[in-house]
Amino acid sequence: MKHPLCKLSLYIIFLFNIVQNVYAETPAKAVGLKCEYLVTPIGIDAKHPRLTWQMDDAQQGAAQLAYQVFVGTDSVAVSQGKGSSWTTAKTISSSNLITYGGKALQPFTKYYWRVQLWDEAGKKLAPSAVTSFETGMMEMRNWKGSWISDGKGIATQAAPYFRHDFKVAKTIKSARAYIAVAGLYEMYINGKKIGNHRLDPMYTRFDRRTLYVSYDVTANLQNGKNAVGVLLGNGWYNHQSTAVWYFHQAPWRSRPTFCMDLRITYTDGTIETVSSNTEWKTSFSPVVFNSIYTAEHYDARKEQPGWNTPSFVDSAWKQVINRSAPSANIVAQSLQPIRNVEEIATKTITKLDNNLWVFDIGRNISGVSQITVKGDSGTVIRLKHAERLNKNGHVDQSNIDLHYRPTDDKDPFQTDIFILGGKGEETFMPKFNYKGFQYVEVSSSKPIQLTKESLKAYFMHSDVQPIGEVKSSNPTINQIWSATNNSYLSNLQGYPTDCPQREKNGWTGDAHIASETGLFSFDAITIYEKWLADHRDEQQPNGVLPSIIPTGGWGYEWGNGPDWTSTIAIIPWNIYLFYGDSKLLADSYTSIEKYVNHINDLYPTGLTTWGLGDWVPVKSVSPVELTSSVYYYTDANILAKAAKILGKQDDYIKYTALANKIKNAINAKYLNAQTGIYGQGLQTELSVPLFWGVVPDGLKSKVAANLAARVAADNFHLDVGILGAKAILSALSDNGYPDVAYKIASQETFPSWGWWMVNGATTLYENWQIDAKSDISLNHIMFGEIGAWLYKGIAGIHPDPEHAGFKNVILAPHFVPGLNEFTATHDGPYGKIISSWQRTASGVTYRVTVPANSTASIQLPAGKAYLGGKPIANFYQAKAGSYVFELK
């Protein structure tokens, strides 16, 4: 009789074989189909939408030889390989990104599509599943509704309700709601809120581009009487709070307004559209004040139960008025929405006094708190939000309220006001506001009872899909990566911001510095494409951009030099590198060109002093002319590369020459070719030219050696501001000093990222000093490059500019002293890339996964390398598949 363990082993082998057989029998095919980088979107306006997919094939060397795409309005026909709108030929190509080129897309139409692939051997794979996309208005002329408002002025504080009753007499096949708003809104049908978005529509330059959102509301309608309700908030459109950026003086400012079409298709083929018009009625809501910058005030005594249901009697409500459209450009909001992404329970509650409590949610977030409480009618509850506490245990807003300029005490900063209705247990969560906070101080005008469960928080941000992960044997590095992601997401609110509390501004410098960090970890292309459209809206005819985008007018006069507003070039270039999609480069090309030409007109020598410089440095200050001129070079260089990609040969020659002129001017003034030192040899002075490619090829090793020596002289600590922090780690690891870069990255004493972590940070800070007197937001992303460097500098994952979108992955891992293991993954356009290494008794084991239909150029560190037990060269060109390298 066999030993029981033998039986168990045989059973495990048996199960493994079954799993292997099932896995092997899973047919290879196209998966992950997206339209405009969204899954089954509805309400898109793109006349030639982009279609993308991935190849699901686990075979070693799997590659796509050819594809065929079928698009049509009949799902059954498409599943059978018949696309009435577009059927491509069998196209010999490994591309997984194509632009729709069939019959003109019609508005309000659902299109089905699928992809057929052939593998590298010419074998026809299983067909993909059928998916869909749905068009929206497509053209402005297709709107039927009127823009309506309640006719009140900009100083009116109560948010308006709107409602309308209508009847459905036939059987509904489908129904879609399209709503465009200047301001913010929530929409309801028959008493139920439509969708789970927050803060729709996204902030734009309202007088130049207004967004509309589409919903499938088929399941919300009923036969007989129906009611639709809309609640409008101010958002950035009617900014009533006053701060140093003059939000309240925006040229578009007005009372919020909206236009809506509810399009119902019946089973008999007829279509009925219920639209916003002067038959609608309006009334004030219980939202008695709302500011996206400060807070929201809600008086539950003013609630009108059932206001958005068919049975509600609205005889006391007023008539609406027609309004002019805020802009002549009403376009679809085609991006991931803001949502309450994560619910966070209170970690601790402290009672400071009678009717005064402090709730700690245990981490710093962007979002809202929600309180559930019972009390007498008229009881005033204040919820004051902050990132830190005073010594006496009260919340401390002194690090975040310094730019607020209130005209009275009626609009306290980050303080919601909830007046109870007195009808049992009541719950309040603001609808048109978000804050940056970890602590909530709750005070009450009358006795109430609160427990830890009375308050919870929601982490609110653009709901972009996580596509990257970092794990290491160093807990501090893991904390830094997590904190970086928390700050990145906290500052992604339909556009990238600097901080979620003090400003909420779309600071350009912060955004381009953090863009690689975001793109490694999150599928954020739709947010960046929307934001670069904001850039094009805000750009002056002469090419000048403001330092915050969108803006009500502030920022054209300060902070908008090339070190900040290089967003216009850097972000489209990064999108091209990460997605292999040149559309944003093409859309932004004229804007980049105007910007570069404007700087050239102002500074014909090639050197510019326009900029803020190395913001919030530790101690040493580098010349603004050096850093700004390097960014000017970067813009010109990107413009030249974009010209080449887009087939603009004359421009390629012209701007290559300009880039070289700028580079030569920088080196002539700042580089000592004998010593290999820029300027005084400060960390920023050396790392910025290295990172951005200004250093002559023959001097890179000498400059890098000087940088490493300077860091050693600084005791392996940072002496940089945000521009140096962007450059220094990669400047070292890309030029032979990854160990020095890791020493900086893993430091736990001041000044360092780890210093923040050991002092309790769950986000990144605005200042290296945790007790600084200014620039001390505790949730900033401007020092966030370290998140990208962990992928690049340790895992060694890089996009290949010659084969963008990770079609060919460059893998150059660094097995740095002080780490025993490190793993990074990135779900690129072709699938999951894995770069993982662990130290062993004899050396290092390095594991790699290259997705199907892509390749990898693997540069292993010096030493003896083996694959499958056989020695190999330290450079290895890999096809798709999984590999295990041994290095000794």
Beta strands, then each sheet from edge to edge (+ up, - down):
strand 1: 29-35
strand 2: 42-44
strand 3: 50-56
strand 4: 64-72
strand 5: 86-87
strand 6: 91-92
strand 7: 97-99
strand 8: 110-119
strand 9: 131-135
strand 10: 148-149
strand 11: 160-168
strand 12: 172-182
strand 13: 184-189
strand 14: 192-193
strand 15: 210-216
strand 16: 224-233
strand 17: 257-266
strand 18: 271-275
strand 19: 281-284
strand 20: 287-290
strand 21: 296-299
strand 22: 318-319
strand 23: 321-322
strand 24: 330-332
strand 25: 338-345
strand 26: 348-353
strand 27: 356-374
strand 28: 380-386
strand 29: 388-389
strand 30: 395-396
strand 31: 415-419
strand 32: 425-428
strand 33: 435-444
strand 34: 455-462
strand 35: 468-472
strand 36: 671-672
strand 37: 677-678
strand 38: 797-799
strand 39: 808-811
strand 40: 821-828
strand 41: 831-839
strand 42: 844-850
strand 43: 855-859
strand 44: 865-867
strand 45: 870-872
strand 46: 875-878
strand 47: 881-887
sheet 1: 1+ 3- 7+
sheet 2: 2+ 9+ 8- 4+ 5-
sheet 3: 2+ 9+ 8- 4+ 6-
sheet 4: 10+ 23-
sheet 5: 14+ 13- 16+ 11- 19+ 22-
sheet 6: 18+ 17- 12+ 15- 24-
sheet 7: 20+ 21- 31- 28+ 33- 27+ 26-
sheet 8: 20+ 21- 31- 28+ 33- 27+ 32-
sheet 9: 20+ 21- 31- 28+ 33- 27+ 34- 25+
sheet 10: 29+ 30-
sheet 11: 35+ 40- 41+ 42- 47+ 44- 45+
sheet 12: 36+ 37-
sheet 13: 38+ 39- 43- 46+
end
